[in-house]
Amino acid sequence: MPENRLTEEKIKEALKDVIDYEVGLDVVSLGLIYNIEVDDNNNVKILMTLTTPMCPLGPMIVSDVERKLKELGANEVEVELTFDPPWSPEMMDPEIRKAMGI
């Protein structure tokens, strides 16, 4: 096992730097990250969604996720997009929803 083993917590913390520029919030707080898998070789698989299937910035957000995880020390990064279940504001961090009056 690598000495600098990535964990779900480290990955989530790093992904808080990846912003959905249309909304102005990070992908973790928005609830866009559905699942994180890390193997013993620091290969990471992310299952995530976007706020809408037609998000014009989707490719850039996915690229930002991949880049951020490589910077963190991931060997290989696979990002799978899904829209099942579709994103809704209820998936956002409760503190963010409260601050936005949702």
C-alpha positions, 0 to 999 in steps of 0.5 A, a space after each residue: 500500500 502506498 505511503 501516501 494512500 488516498 482516502 475518500 476524505 482526502 479526495 472529498 477535501 480536494 474536490 472542494 476546490 473544483 467549482 461549478 462556475 455556473 452555480 459558483 459552488 464546489 462539486 462536493 457542497 453541491 452534492 454532485 459527487 455520488 461515489 468515490 472508489 480508491 484502490 491500493 494503487 491510488 487509482 480513483 474512480 468517481 461517480 458524479 453528476 452535473 446540475 443538468 445533463 445539458 450543462 455547458 461546462 460539464 466537460 470542464 468540470 470533469 477535467 477539473 476533477 481529473 486534474 485535481 485528483 492527479 495533483 493530489 497523487 492519484 495514478 489514474 482517474 476515471 470519472 463517470 457521469 450519471 444522471 440517475 438519480 438526477 441532481 436536485 437542490 436537496 442534494 446540496 450541503 444542508 448549510 449551503 441550502 440554508 444560506 441560500 434560503 432553500 
